[in-house]
């Protein structure tokens, strides 16, 4: 995987709760999604995702930081001390990681298919 989950920050704090992801290798974010789940044991998680965030098509490079805010907002990019920080907003009205058992799951999607569009 070309991205690494680093940490959930400000768990349960409205408008501040966020997920920090580090970019390890150049990639397009549209091949990744995050969902929230919960730990069932030290090595197991629930297979019933509660919320899913699929990243838009954005090219990222090694060393970039991806910050996924759970709150509403406008996606943005900021460069500080030569490091690119990309902010994405899930648009949720409530926090989702306030329980210590809750966790974030990052999935890389190499391919996908959908049903046909119906009018």
SVG drawing of the C-alpha trace seen along z (x, -y; Angstrom):
<svg xmlns="http://www.w3.org/2000/svg" viewBox="-35 -27 45 38">
<polyline fill="none" stroke="black" stroke-width="0.4" points="0.0,0.0 1.3,-3.5 -0.5,-5.2 0.0,-4.6 -2.6,-5.3 -0.9,-7.3 -3.4,-8.4 -6.9,-9.5 -6.6,-13.0 -9.0,-14.8 -11.3,-11.8 -14.9,-12.9 -14.1,-16.6 -16.6,-18.3 -15.1,-20.2 -11.6,-18.9 -11.8,-15.1 -9.5,-13.9 -7.6,-11.1 -3.9,-11.5 -2.6,-9.5 1.0,-9.7 1.8,-9.2 4.7,-6.7 4.7,-6.6 3.2,-8.5 -0.4,-7.5 -3.9,-8.7 -6.2,-9.0 -9.2,-7.8 -7.9,-4.2 -8.5,-4.5 -11.3,-4.6 -11.7,-4.9 -14.4,-3.5 -15.0,-3.5 -15.4,-0.3 -14.7,1.0 -12.2,3.4 -13.7,6.7 -10.4,8.0 -6.7,7.0 -6.6,8.6 -10.1,8.4 -12.5,5.7 -16.2,5.6 -16.9,6.2 -19.9,3.9 -18.7,0.4 -20.7,-2.5 -19.5,-5.4 -17.4,-5.3 -15.3,-8.0 -14.0,-7.5 -11.2,-9.9 -11.5,-12.1 -9.0,-11.8 -6.0,-13.7 -2.4,-12.9 -0.2,-12.7 3.5,-12.3 5.8,-10.7 5.9,-12.8 2.5,-14.4 0.1,-14.3 -3.6,-13.6 -5.9,-15.0 -9.4,-13.6 -11.7,-15.8 -15.0,-14.1 -16.8,-17.5 -18.1,-19.5 -15.8,-21.8 -14.1,-22.6 -11.2,-20.4 -7.9,-22.3 -4.1,-22.0 -1.6,-23.9 2.2,-23.8 4.2,-24.4 8.0,-24.0 8.0,-22.1 5.5,-19.6 2.1,-19.4 -0.9,-18.9 -4.1,-17.9 -7.3,-18.4 -10.5,-16.5 -13.9,-16.8 -16.2,-13.9 -19.2,-16.2 -20.5,-14.3 -22.6,-16.2 -21.3,-14.1 -17.9,-12.7 -17.4,-9.0 -14.3,-8.0 -15.2,-9.0 -15.2,-5.4 -11.7,-3.9 -12.9,-0.7 -13.7,-2.6 -11.1,-2.5 -10.4,-3.7 -9.8,-1.2 -7.9,-2.2 -8.5,-0.1 -6.7,-0.3 -9.0,0.4 -7.1,1.6 -10.3,2.1 -14.0,1.8 -17.2,2.3 -20.7,0.9 -24.1,1.7 -25.3,-0.1 -26.7,-3.6 -30.5,-3.6 -32.6,-6.6"/>
</svg>
